[in-house]
Amino acid sequence: MRAVIQRVSGARVTVGRETVGSIGRGILLLLGIGKGDSEKDIKYIADKILNLRIFRDDNGKMNISLLDIKGQLLVVSQFTLYGDLRKGNRPGFDKAEKPAEALVLYEKFIEYCKGYGVDVQTGRFGAMMDVKINNDGPVTFIVES
């Protein structure tokens, strides 16, 4: 499982003209699910992201987590995180999980995060989405299980 996380002051996802997910202060999470990923990967990635101390404390240091600030989480499925760019100029996606299996893990990931009491918003799995972010910092990290 791969995740790109961005600390944001706001973000939203639209499909066509419909806003399907929108958050204020929190984390935009681009989530890629690879072949062989399991609930163990869900737990690792979710626990890491929700507890990662990337928000500024009163001294301006990154020392506070999403849970501490009661921030929001916007989860967007992103199979292209498993794009292989080593050969030629067209990415290969052999390491990305098949859509049906990835959807199950994506939904379990969302429910796991909600179990922490986090306000979780989402994009629409498999759709062509427009993601707008107000990157705070910018602060961007990559997490892999």
The 8 nearest C-alpha neighbors of each residue, nearest first, counted from 0:
[[1, 32, 144, 33, 143, 31, 36, 40],
 [2, 0, 143, 31, 142, 30, 32, 144],
 [1, 3, 30, 142, 29, 141, 31, 4],
 [2, 4, 141, 29, 140, 28, 142, 5],
 [5, 3, 28, 140, 139, 27, 2, 141],
 [4, 6, 139, 27, 26, 138, 7, 134],
 [5, 7, 26, 135, 138, 25, 134, 27],
 [8, 6, 134, 135, 9, 25, 133, 26],
 [7, 9, 24, 133, 135, 23, 134, 25],
 [8, 10, 23, 7, 133, 24, 22, 132],
 [11, 9, 132, 22, 131, 21, 133, 23],
 [12, 10, 21, 131, 20, 130, 22, 132],
 [13, 11, 130, 20, 129, 122, 18, 19],
 [12, 14, 18, 129, 17, 19, 128, 15],
 [15, 13, 128, 17, 16, 129, 18, 127],
 [14, 16, 17, 13, 128, 129, 18, 127],
 [15, 17, 14, 13, 18, 19, 129, 12],
 [18, 16, 13, 14, 15, 19, 12, 20],
 [17, 19, 13, 12, 20, 14, 16, 11],
 [20, 18, 13, 12, 122, 17, 14, 121],
 [21, 19, 120, 121, 12, 11, 122, 18],
 [20, 22, 11, 10, 12, 120, 19, 73],
 [23, 21, 10, 9, 71, 11, 73, 24],
 [22, 24, 9, 8, 25, 10, 71, 21],
 [25, 23, 8, 9, 70, 7, 71, 22],
 [26, 24, 70, 71, 7, 72, 6, 23],
 [25, 27, 6, 72, 5, 7, 28, 73],
 [26, 28, 73, 5, 4, 72, 74, 6],
 [29, 27, 4, 74, 3, 73, 30, 26],
 [28, 30, 75, 3, 2, 77, 76, 74],
 [31, 29, 2, 76, 77, 28, 1, 75],
 [32, 30, 78, 77, 1, 80, 0, 2],
 [33, 31, 0, 96, 101, 95, 78, 1],
 [32, 34, 95, 96, 0, 94, 36, 35],
 [35, 33, 96, 95, 36, 94, 32, 97],
 [34, 36, 33, 37, 96, 32, 0, 94],
 [37, 35, 34, 33, 40, 0, 32, 38],
 [38, 36, 39, 40, 35, 41, 104, 0],
 [37, 39, 41, 40, 42, 36, 104, 107],
 [40, 38, 37, 42, 41, 43, 36, 44],
 [41, 39, 43, 38, 37, 42, 144, 36],
 [42, 40, 38, 44, 39, 108, 43, 45],
 [41, 43, 39, 45, 40, 44, 46, 38],
 [44, 42, 40, 46, 41, 45, 47, 39],
 [45, 43, 47, 41, 46, 42, 40, 48],
 [46, 44, 48, 42, 47, 43, 41, 49],
 [45, 47, 43, 49, 44, 48, 42, 50],
 [46, 48, 44, 45, 50, 51, 49, 43],
 [49, 47, 51, 45, 50, 46, 44, 4],
 [48, 50, 46, 65, 47, 51, 45, 66],
 [49, 51, 64, 47, 48, 46, 52, 65],
 [52, 50, 48, 64, 47, 49, 53, 65],
 [51, 53, 64, 63, 62, 61, 54, 50],
 [52, 54, 61, 51, 64, 63, 62, 55],
 [55, 53, 63, 61, 52, 64, 62, 56],
 [56, 54, 61, 60, 59, 62, 63, 53],
 [55, 57, 59, 58, 60, 62, 63, 61],
 [58, 56, 59, 55, 60, 62, 61, 63],
 [59, 57, 56, 60, 55, 61, 62, 63],
 [58, 60, 55, 56, 57, 61, 62, 54],
 [61, 59, 55, 56, 58, 62, 57, 54],
 [62, 60, 55, 53, 54, 52, 63, 56],
 [61, 63, 52, 60, 56, 55, 54, 53],
 [64, 62, 52, 54, 67, 53, 56, 61],
 [65, 63, 52, 67, 50, 66, 51, 54],
 [64, 66, 70, 68, 67, 49, 69, 25],
 [65, 67, 69, 64, 68, 49, 70, 50],
 [68, 66, 64, 65, 69, 63, 70, 50],
 [67, 69, 70, 65, 66, 64, 63, 54],
 [70, 68, 66, 67, 65, 71, 117, 25],
 [71, 69, 25, 65, 68, 24, 66, 72],
 [70, 72, 25, 118, 22, 119, 24, 117],
 [71, 73, 119, 26, 25, 27, 120, 74],
 [72, 74, 120, 27, 121, 119, 28, 26],
 [75, 73, 121, 28, 29, 27, 72, 120],
 [76, 74, 122, 29, 121, 30, 28, 77],
 [75, 77, 30, 124, 29, 31, 78, 74],
 [78, 76, 31, 30, 79, 29, 80, 75],
 [79, 77, 31, 80, 81, 95, 76, 32],
 [78, 80, 82, 81, 77, 31, 92, 95],
 [81, 79, 78, 31, 82, 77, 1, 30],
 [82, 80, 79, 95, 78, 94, 92, 83],
 [81, 83, 92, 79, 90, 91, 80, 84],
 [82, 84, 91, 90, 85, 92, 81, 86],
 [85, 83, 90, 86, 82, 91, 88, 89],
 [84, 86, 83, 87, 90, 88, 91, 89],
 [87, 85, 84, 88, 83, 89, 90, 91],
 [86, 88, 89, 85, 84, 90, 91, 83],
 [87, 89, 90, 86, 84, 85, 91, 83],
 [88, 90, 87, 91, 84, 86, 83, 82],
 [91, 89, 84, 83, 82, 88, 92, 87],
 [92, 90, 83, 82, 93, 89, 84, 94],
 [91, 93, 82, 95, 94, 81, 83, 90],
 [92, 94, 95, 91, 82, 96, 83, 81],
 [95, 93, 92, 33, 34, 81, 96, 82],
 [96, 94, 33, 81, 92, 93, 34, 78],
 [95, 97, 34, 33, 101, 32, 98, 94],
 [96, 98, 100, 99, 101, 95, 34, 33],
 [97, 99, 101, 100, 102, 96, 125, 95],
 [100, 98, 102, 101, 97, 103, 96, 104],
 [99, 101, 103, 102, 98, 97, 96, 104],
 [102, 100, 98, 104, 103, 99, 96, 97],
 [103, 101, 105, 99, 100, 104, 98, 106],
 [102, 104, 106, 100, 101, 105, 107, 99],
 [103, 105, 107, 101, 106, 102, 108, 100],
 [106, 104, 102, 108, 107, 103, 101, 109],
 [105, 107, 109, 103, 108, 104, 102, 110],
 [108, 106, 104, 110, 109, 105, 111, 103],
 [109, 107, 105, 111, 106, 110, 41, 104],
 [108, 110, 106, 112, 107, 111, 113, 105],
 [109, 111, 113, 107, 112, 108, 114, 106],
 [110, 112, 114, 108, 109, 113, 107, 115],
 [113, 111, 114, 109, 110, 115, 117, 108],
 [112, 114, 110, 117, 116, 115, 111, 109],
 [113, 115, 111, 112, 116, 110, 117, 109],
 [116, 114, 113, 112, 117, 111, 66, 49],
 [115, 117, 113, 114, 118, 112, 66, 69],
 [118, 116, 113, 115, 119, 112, 71, 69],
 [117, 119, 71, 72, 116, 120, 113, 70],
 [120, 118, 72, 117, 73, 71, 113, 121],
 [119, 121, 73, 20, 72, 74, 21, 118],
 [122, 120, 74, 20, 73, 75, 123, 119],
 [121, 123, 75, 20, 12, 19, 124, 74],
 [124, 122, 126, 125, 121, 19, 75, 128],
 [123, 125, 126, 76, 122, 102, 75, 105],
 [124, 126, 123, 127, 76, 98, 102, 77],
 [127, 125, 123, 124, 128, 14, 122, 76],
 [126, 128, 14, 125, 129, 15, 123, 124],
 [129, 127, 14, 13, 126, 130, 12, 122],
 [128, 130, 13, 12, 14, 131, 127, 15],
 [131, 129, 12, 11, 128, 132, 13, 10],
 [132, 130, 11, 10, 12, 129, 133, 13],
 [133, 131, 10, 134, 9, 130, 11, 7],
 [132, 134, 9, 7, 8, 10, 135, 131],
 [133, 135, 7, 137, 132, 6, 136, 8],
 [136, 134, 7, 137, 6, 8, 133, 138],
 [137, 135, 138, 134, 6, 7, 139, 5],
 [136, 138, 135, 134, 139, 6, 5, 7],
 [137, 139, 136, 6, 5, 135, 140, 134],
 [138, 140, 5, 4, 137, 6, 3, 141],
 [141, 139, 4, 3, 142, 5, 138, 2],
 [140, 142, 3, 2, 4, 143, 139, 1],
 [143, 141, 2, 1, 3, 140, 144, 44],
 [144, 142, 1, 0, 2, 141, 44, 40],
 [143, 0, 40, 44, 43, 1, 142, 41]]
